[in-house]
Amino acid sequence: MSIDFTNVPKHYAARTHEKMQEVLMDPNGKGPAIHYYMIRGGVNQKNITVWEPGTISGEYIKTYGHYHVGQLDENYEILFGNGIALLQKLKTDENGNMIADQVDEFKAIITKIGDKIYMAPGYGHLLVNTGSTYFATADDSPVDFEDRDPASFPGHADYTPVKEMQGFAYYVVEHNGVPALKKNPRYKEIKKEDLGGLSVVE
């Protein structure tokens, strides 16, 4: 077996509390030094993500969230733990640019081990750990380790609108010991929503 180990040091990535403060419901809330860990596969292997359990000022630990630009899509598989996936598609202006504070469609999906979730082009998504253990997923998003021409990739991920709005249209919070949704007041409009049976709290 002949394996090129060139990219091994680039496989591991972690999302720190400092970085996550940009998108938290309460940026000043106390949380773990690292919220989640990523083993990035590149183009020939899947990516593995592992979340810490817990809450920050009542909000469950989540990924940062991003939007798919171009023809980028992803398939996620739930490997371990309990979580919720949030998907949202923003309205666009006459030039096709996303309008950060106006949502065409929002969807919350309660997940269990073995579930598969498709993240379509044009949609934003994040995942939340609502359990008391690690939450782990595998996904097939291509990762460029600078050893491939980026033009050969189907699209890219845009984190800017998520940062601008300090998260998605809803935060997933703990309420009476179970997950619920809390609206992000920075959004002006949500045209269509499927809350997945979750309650909304003030």
JOFEN-V232953 format. One line per field, one symbol per residue. psi: psi as a letter, one per 30 degrees, with the letter a starting at -180 (. if undefined). A space follows every 50 residues. Layout:
# JOFEN-V232953
psi = ???
This chain:
# JOFEN-V232953
psi = kjkjgegeffekkkjleeefffglejfglkllekelkkjkfbffllkkkk klllljhfkkklleklkkkbgklkkkkjekakakkkkkklllafggkkje gjkekkkkjkllkfkkkkjlkfklllkkjgagllkklklgkkkjgggljf fflfalkjfeeeeeghaafkkjlkjhglklkkkjffkekjekkjgggklk l.
